[in-house]
Amino acid sequence: MDIEKLIEEFAMAFAKVLFNKEEKKSEKINIDQISSTDIFKIIFNKSFHRGDYSKAEDLIFHELENNNSTEVYEVASEFYNTLLKKSDEELNKRNFPRKEIYQGLDDIKRFKINL
């Protein structure tokens, strides 16, 4: 499978979940209209929902370093705040201890200053 087709499939799945939009067979998503932030969100959401919090965190910091925007900062903040609501048992099961959440919240502050 080529990367363009993979991105198109992610975009369709993302639109379906995020916007509650059903895919129509005759519609095609114009890949030129998808931003790097959209692609980040698609891959981030997939990692998060699979419970791969470490990968999701890595994606956040990669995107913040390359595209320090309010939108990406808000995704990061929401990520950590959502994890804070999870039990220690769930976090440990996913190899993401609570202290890493607090460290991440502290680390993202430097990106908010630069906005």
JOTANOR-V141289 format. One record per residue. PHI is phi in whole degrees, -180 to 180 (NA if undefined). PSI is psi in degrees with one decimal (none if undefined). D_CENTER is the distance of its C-alpha to the mean C-alpha in whole Angstrom. Layout:
BEGIN
phi->PHI psi->PSI d_center->D_CENTER
phi->PHI psi->PSI d_center->D_CENTER
END
This chain:
BEGIN
phi->NA psi->133.0 d_center->23
phi->-84 psi->161.8 d_center->22
phi->-64 psi->-37.0 d_center->19
phi->-64 psi->-43.6 d_center->19
phi->-65 psi->-39.9 d_center->20
phi->-62 psi->-44.0 d_center->17
phi->-65 psi->-41.4 d_center->15
phi->-61 psi->-42.4 d_center->17
phi->-65 psi->-41.4 d_center->16
phi->-62 psi->-43.4 d_center->12
phi->-62 psi->-41.5 d_center->13
phi->-65 psi->-43.7 d_center->16
phi->-65 psi->-40.5 d_center->14
phi->-62 psi->-46.9 d_center->11
phi->-62 psi->-39.5 d_center->14
phi->-63 psi->-45.3 d_center->16
phi->-75 psi->-50.4 d_center->13
phi->-70 psi->-42.1 d_center->12
phi->-107 psi->5.6 d_center->16
phi->52 psi->43.8 d_center->18
phi->-110 psi->122.4 d_center->19
phi->-79 psi->140.8 d_center->21
phi->-75 psi->135.6 d_center->22
phi->-106 psi->135.2 d_center->25
phi->-60 psi->-29.6 d_center->27
phi->-84 psi->-12.8 d_center->28
phi->-88 psi->142.4 d_center->25
phi->-127 psi->144.3 d_center->23
phi->-90 psi->129.8 d_center->20
phi->-79 psi->110.5 d_center->21
phi->-61 psi->-25.6 d_center->19
phi->-70 psi->-15.7 d_center->20
phi->-94 psi->-2.8 d_center->19
phi->-91 psi->125.9 d_center->15
phi->-86 psi->167.1 d_center->14
phi->-64 psi->-31.5 d_center->12
phi->-67 psi->-38.5 d_center->9
phi->-62 psi->-43.9 d_center->9
phi->-65 psi->-43.3 d_center->9
phi->-55 psi->-48.9 d_center->6
phi->-61 psi->-39.3 d_center->4
phi->-62 psi->-51.2 d_center->6
phi->-69 psi->-39.3 d_center->6
phi->-60 psi->-49.5 d_center->3
phi->-61 psi->-38.9 d_center->4
phi->-62 psi->-46.0 d_center->7
phi->-64 psi->-45.4 d_center->7
phi->-62 psi->-47.6 d_center->7
phi->-70 psi->-20.7 d_center->10
phi->-82 psi->-8.4 d_center->12
phi->84 psi->13.8 d_center->12
phi->-91 psi->73.9 d_center->11
phi->-66 psi->-33.6 d_center->10
phi->-65 psi->-42.9 d_center->11
phi->-66 psi->-41.4 d_center->9
phi->-60 psi->-42.5 d_center->6
phi->-64 psi->-42.9 d_center->8
phi->-60 psi->-41.5 d_center->10
phi->-62 psi->-41.2 d_center->7
phi->-59 psi->-50.5 d_center->7
phi->-69 psi->-33.7 d_center->10
phi->-63 psi->-45.0 d_center->11
phi->-69 psi->-39.7 d_center->9
phi->-62 psi->-37.5 d_center->11
phi->-70 psi->-31.1 d_center->14
phi->-98 psi->-22.7 d_center->14
phi->-149 psi->72.7 d_center->13
phi->-75 psi->89.5 d_center->14
phi->-122 psi->161.2 d_center->14
phi->-58 psi->-40.0 d_center->14
phi->-61 psi->-45.5 d_center->11
phi->-70 psi->-39.4 d_center->8
phi->-60 psi->-41.3 d_center->11
phi->-65 psi->-37.9 d_center->10
phi->-61 psi->-44.5 d_center->7
phi->-62 psi->-47.2 d_center->8
phi->-62 psi->-44.8 d_center->11
phi->-64 psi->-38.1 d_center->10
phi->-57 psi->-54.1 d_center->8
phi->-67 psi->-39.0 d_center->11
phi->-67 psi->-33.1 d_center->14
phi->-68 psi->-42.0 d_center->12
phi->-65 psi->-33.7 d_center->13
phi->-60 psi->-27.0 d_center->16
phi->-80 psi->-12.1 d_center->18
phi->-82 psi->154.9 d_center->17
phi->-73 psi->156.5 d_center->21
phi->-60 psi->-35.8 d_center->22
phi->-61 psi->-46.2 d_center->23
phi->-64 psi->-43.7 d_center->19
phi->-64 psi->-45.1 d_center->18
phi->-65 psi->-36.3 d_center->20
phi->-60 psi->-34.5 d_center->20
phi->-94 psi->9.3 d_center->17
phi->58 psi->44.7 d_center->18
phi->-139 psi->82.7 d_center->16
phi->-65 psi->153.9 d_center->19
phi->-56 psi->-35.7 d_center->19
phi->-62 psi->-26.9 d_center->20
phi->-71 psi->-31.0 d_center->17
phi->-65 psi->-48.3 d_center->15
phi->-63 psi->-38.5 d_center->18
phi->-65 psi->-42.3 d_center->18
phi->-63 psi->-42.6 d_center->14
phi->-60 psi->-39.6 d_center->15
phi->-68 psi->-41.9 d_center->18
phi->-66 psi->-34.3 d_center->17
phi->-75 psi->-15.5 d_center->14
phi->-58 psi->-35.4 d_center->18
phi->-65 psi->-24.4 d_center->19
phi->-81 psi->-31.4 d_center->16
phi->-66 psi->-37.1 d_center->17
phi->-61 psi->-37.2 d_center->21
phi->-83 psi->0.7 d_center->20
phi->-76 psi->none d_center->19
END
